[in-house]
Amino acid sequence: MATARPKGKGYEIRVFYGVDADKKRIDRSRTWVPEKKYSPKQLKQELERQKALFEEEVKGGKAYDGNMKFGEFAKRWMDEYAKVKLTANTVGRYADFLKRINPAIGHIRLSDLKAPHLNSFYRNLAEDNVRIQQKRTADGKRVHKGRLAPKTILEHHRLISKILSTAVKWQLLDINVATRADPPKVPHQDVSFLNEQEAKQLILALDKEPMQYRTMILLLIYTGMRRGELMGLEWKDIDLQNGQITIVRTSQYIGNKTLITKGPKTHAGQRRFSIGQSVVGLLTEYRKWQNTARLKLGDKWVSSDRLFTGWDGSPMYPDTLTKWFGQFLKRHGFGKVTLHSLRHTNATLMIAEGTDIRTVSNRLGHAQTSTTLNIYAHALKSKDKDAAEKLDGVLGR
């Protein structure tokens, strides 16, 4: 039988849930705050209805309260929130994080979880041999002794905070204790990019590479688009006559040999930008190459409008390009460069050539120009020096 007692601006409703292993009574509780004014009679009727609803939830195993253990609530959060509102890629990453989180704090009740529990967990994550798949050098030595990077530990903290924030929103907790914890600070790292000379050397090295991979890498350099956006390109997105590309989708691998296609993360990510004649010529040549490959394969070609495909016309896996690019860099003796470095290279060179920051931001698909300013502060510093020297030349005596 549910009971209720006044609490704050509302009522605390409690229902007997059973006994634990030590034969101690377990109650489920919920705070109900009336959203509108009721007459005394209406309030009594509504309170009885809320008690009955909560009791039914408890008996059906669907009740939420602060006595729920973190691991139990995290599972429900994943099922009822994350899998509904977040991308499959994000859900998969969170599931991996919970493989570390739940053994550490999953057994603690939401209402008993404190900041010291989280701080202890973060310290443990910084110890040796924590990585499930340990990175190794070419000669087999472990990278950083199998430790997690501070940024990865911070991502675990952010997931815990998201879960607890939802618990507060659903009135299971009064505060999110993660806001009182002390996750590690992530050291600032400058973005990796190629300067103008290095970019020209890389482009020159692409001359004798396979047509498809050469086209993909050149597009990344000349447009600054993301890998997933490149993989999602279809010929209907390419306007060769007017020299424009439209970004409307991304292609992502979510494991288990599964590719998904979805829209850009933000509204700003869906965009159209111009391309120069060199890129128009490149894509024209590439389309002829692809048509020839399709005709040679005949009925075995999988019908697809994608620009970049596997040998049979089916969409290419993003990691296929990443793997090829790593081998390409090694063959030609380039230093530490990633596919994402090409995006940074594009932006840095645009800024160096005097392109205004709003145009750079729009072409990259950033939701706010402040994001562009923060990422490319290194390029803006050099422009600041140029501006001072130009002003000195105009006004100096």
RAVEN-V306979 format. One record per helix or strand of 3 or more residues. SS is the DSSP state (H for helix, E for strand). FROM is the first residue (numbers start at 1). LEN is the number of residues. If there is no record, write none. Layout:
BEGIN
<<SS | FROM | LEN> <SS | FROM | LEN>>
END
This chain:
BEGIN
<<E | 3 | 5> <E | 10 | 10> <E | 25 | 8> <H | 40 | 20> <H | 70 | 16> <H | 88 | 18> <H | 110 | 3> <H | 115 | 11> <H | 143 | 4> <H | 150 | 20> <H | 177 | 4> <H | 196 | 13> <H | 211 | 13> <H | 227 | 6> <H | 235 | 3> <E | 244 | 4> <E | 250 | 4> <E | 259 | 4> <H | 267 | 3> <E | 271 | 4> <H | 277 | 24> <H | 318 | 15> <H | 339 | 14> <H | 357 | 8> <H | 369 | 7> <H | 377 | 19>>
END
